[in-house]
Amino acid sequence: MADSSEAVTLATEPNVEENSAEVIPKEEPKQEEYKVFVGNLAFSTDEQQLADFFNKTGKVIKANIITRGTRSLGYGFVALETEEDAKKSGRRIK
């Protein structure tokens, strides 16, 4: 069975056995990210507002508010580009 990090391509050429497969590893660029947990958010806070707030201290890769259905659970994560940005944001909030 193929690992989830590999793509499987079925061969359809006439001179290849019908059920043969070639495994081609996926090449996904891995960008370093440093996640910061953010708690006690107002339920009305959206991901764009969270990203805008943290962009003041560093480059935000992604902001994610955890929800159940469409309702915010009041916490989330912000992925920042560098470790220094993550540390700066932590100092800014304290």
Phi and psi in degrees as GROMACS dihedral restraints (atoms count N, CA, C in turn):
[ dihedral_restraints ]
;  ai    aj    ak    al  type     phi  dphi    fc
    3     4     5     6     1   -76.8    20    10
    4     5     6     7     1   140.4    20    10
    6     7     8     9     1   -65.7    20    10
    7     8     9    10     1   150.0    20    10
    9    10    11    12     1   -65.3    20    10
   10    11    12    13     1   -15.2    20    10
   12    13    14    15     1   -91.3    20    10
   13    14    15    16     1     9.3    20    10
   15    16    17    18     1  -121.1    20    10
   16    17    18    19     1   144.6    20    10
   18    19    20    21     1   -99.2    20    10
   19    20    21    22     1   144.0    20    10
   21    22    23    24     1  -112.3    20    10
   22    23    24    25     1   126.3    20    10
   24    25    26    27     1  -114.4    20    10
   25    26    27    28     1   122.2    20    10
   27    28    29    30     1   -82.4    20    10
   28    29    30    31     1   135.5    20    10
   30    31    32    33     1   -78.8    20    10
   31    32    33    34     1   134.6    20    10
   33    34    35    36     1  -122.8    20    10
   34    35    36    37     1     8.8    20    10
   36    37    38    39     1   -73.1    20    10
   37    38    39    40     1   145.2    20    10
   39    40    41    42     1   -62.9    20    10
   40    41    42    43     1   -30.4    20    10
   42    43    44    45     1   -95.6    20    10
   43    44    45    46     1    21.2    20    10
   45    46    47    48     1  -117.6    20    10
   46    47    48    49     1   142.9    20    10
   48    49    50    51     1   -54.7    20    10
   49    50    51    52     1   144.6    20    10
   51    52    53    54     1   -58.4    20    10
   52    53    54    55     1   -41.6    20    10
   54    55    56    57     1  -103.3    20    10
   55    56    57    58     1    21.6    20    10
   57    58    59    60     1   -79.9    20    10
   58    59    60    61     1   154.0    20    10
   60    61    62    63     1  -139.4    20    10
   61    62    63    64     1   148.8    20    10
   63    64    65    66     1  -115.6    20    10
   64    65    66    67     1   130.1    20    10
   66    67    68    69     1   -96.1    20    10
   67    68    69    70     1   122.9    20    10
   69    70    71    72     1  -118.6    20    10
   70    71    72    73     1   116.5    20    10
   72    73    74    75     1   -62.8    20    10
   73    74    75    76     1   139.1    20    10
   75    76    77    78     1   -74.0    20    10
   76    77    78    79     1   140.6    20    10
   78    79    80    81     1  -108.9    20    10
   79    80    81    82     1    99.6    20    10
   81    82    83    84     1  -110.0    20    10
   82    83    84    85     1   122.6    20    10
   84    85    86    87     1   -67.1    20    10
   85    86    87    88     1   127.7    20    10
   87    88    89    90     1  -100.5    20    10
   88    89    90    91     1   116.1    20    10
   90    91    92    93     1   -97.9    20    10
   91    92    93    94     1   130.7    20    10
   93    94    95    96     1   -64.4    20    10
   94    95    96    97     1   137.9    20    10
   96    97    98    99     1  -143.1    20    10
   97    98    99   100     1   148.6    20    10
   99   100   101   102     1  -121.2    20    10
  100   101   102   103     1   111.9    20    10
  102   103   104   105     1   -89.2    20    10
  103   104   105   106     1   140.3    20    10
  105   106   107   108     1  -120.8    20    10
  106   107   108   109     1   129.9    20    10
  108   109   110   111     1   -80.8    20    10
  109   110   111   112     1   135.7    20    10
  111   112   113   114     1  -126.2    20    10
  112   113   114   115     1   118.7    20    10
  114   115   116   117     1  -114.3    20    10
  115   116   117   118     1   173.8    20    10
  117   118   119   120     1    59.9    20    10
  118   119   120   121     1    38.1    20    10
  120   121   122   123     1   -79.2    20    10
  121   122   123   124     1   147.2    20    10
  123   124   125   126     1   -64.5    20    10
  124   125   126   127     1   142.7    20    10
  126   127   128   129     1   -62.5    20    10
  127   128   129   130     1   -21.2    20    10
  129   130   131   132     1   -84.4    20    10
  130   131   132   133     1    -8.1    20    10
  132   133   134   135     1   -68.2    20    10
  133   134   135   136     1   131.7    20    10
  135   136   137   138     1  -107.8    20    10
  136   137   138   139     1   172.0    20    10
  138   139   140   141     1   -63.8    20    10
  139   140   141   142     1   -35.1    20    10
  141   142   143   144     1   -66.1    20    10
  142   143   144   145     1   -41.7    20    10
  144   145   146   147     1   -63.6    20    10
  145   146   147   148     1   -40.4    20    10
  147   148   149   150     1   -64.2    20    10
  148   149   150   151     1   -44.7    20    10
  150   151   152   153     1   -63.4    20    10
  151   152   153   154     1   -43.1    20    10
  153   154   155   156     1   -60.6    20    10
  154   155   156   157     1   -40.8    20    10
  156   157   158   159     1   -62.0    20    10
  157   158   159   160     1   -45.6    20    10
  159   160   161   162     1   -78.9    20    10
  160   161   162   163     1   -19.5    20    10
  162   163   164   165     1   -64.4    20    10
  163   164   165   166     1   -16.5    20    10
  165   166   167   168     1   -70.6    20    10
  166   167   168   169     1   -21.8    20    10
  168   169   170   171     1  -109.8    20    10
  169   170   171   172     1   -14.3    20    10
  171   172   173   174     1   178.9    20    10
  172   173   174   175     1   176.3    20    10
  174   175   176   177     1   -81.5    20    10
  175   176   177   178     1   118.4    20    10
  177   178   179   180     1   -85.8    20    10
  178   179   180   181     1   128.1    20    10
  180   181   182   183     1   -85.9    20    10
  181   182   183   184     1   -43.3    20    10
  183   184   185   186     1  -159.3    20    10
  184   185   186   187     1   141.7    20    10
  186   187   188   189     1  -118.5    20    10
  187   188   189   190     1   134.9    20    10
  189   190   191   192     1  -136.7    20    10
  190   191   192   193     1   118.4    20    10
  192   193   194   195     1   -98.9    20    10
  193   194   195   196     1   131.1    20    10
  195   196   197   198     1   -79.6    20    10
  196   197   198   199     1   131.7    20    10
  198   199   200   201     1  -129.6    20    10
  199   200   201   202     1   160.8    20    10
  201   202   203   204     1  -121.8    20    10
  202   203   204   205     1   108.8    20    10
  204   205   206   207     1    69.4    20    10
  205   206   207   208     1  -122.4    20    10
  207   208   209   210     1  -104.4    20    10
  208   209   210   211     1    -0.7    20    10
  210   211   212   213     1   -94.3    20    10
  211   212   213   214     1   130.1    20    10
  213   214   215   216     1   -65.5    20    10
  214   215   216   217     1   143.0    20    10
  216   217   218   219     1   -93.9    20    10
  217   218   219   220     1     1.5    20    10
  219   220   221   222     1    86.5    20    10
  220   221   222   223     1    12.0    20    10
  222   223   224   225     1  -148.1    20    10
  223   224   225   226     1   165.8    20    10
  225   226   227   228     1  -169.1    20    10
  226   227   228   229     1  -168.0    20    10
  228   229   230   231     1  -135.5    20    10
  229   230   231   232     1   145.3    20    10
  231   232   233   234     1  -123.5    20    10
  232   233   234   235     1   126.2    20    10
  234   235   236   237     1   -97.6    20    10
  235   236   237   238     1   123.2    20    10
  237   238   239   240     1  -110.6    20    10
  238   239   240   241     1   157.6    20    10
  240   241   242   243     1   -71.2    20    10
  241   242   243   244     1   -38.2    20    10
  243   244   245   246     1  -126.1    20    10
  244   245   246   247     1   159.2    20    10
  246   247   248   249     1   -63.8    20    10
  247   248   249   250     1   -38.0    20    10
  249   250   251   252     1   -62.0    20    10
  250   251   252   253     1   -41.6    20    10
  252   253   254   255     1   -60.3    20    10
  253   254   255   256     1   -41.4    20    10
  255   256   257   258     1   -64.7    20    10
  256   257   258   259     1   -42.8    20    10
  258   259   260   261     1   -65.4    20    10
  259   260   261   262     1   -42.2    20    10
  261   262   263   264     1   -60.2    20    10
  262   263   264   265     1   -42.4    20    10
  264   265   266   267     1   -66.4    20    10
  265   266   267   268     1   -36.9    20    10
  267   268   269   270     1   -64.1    20    10
  268   269   270   271     1   -41.0    20    10
  270   271   272   273     1   -68.0    20    10
  271   272   273   274     1   -35.2    20    10
  273   274   275   276     1   -67.0    20    10
  274   275   276   277     1   -36.5    20    10
  276   277   278   279     1   -77.2    20    10
  277   278   279   280     1   -34.1    20    10
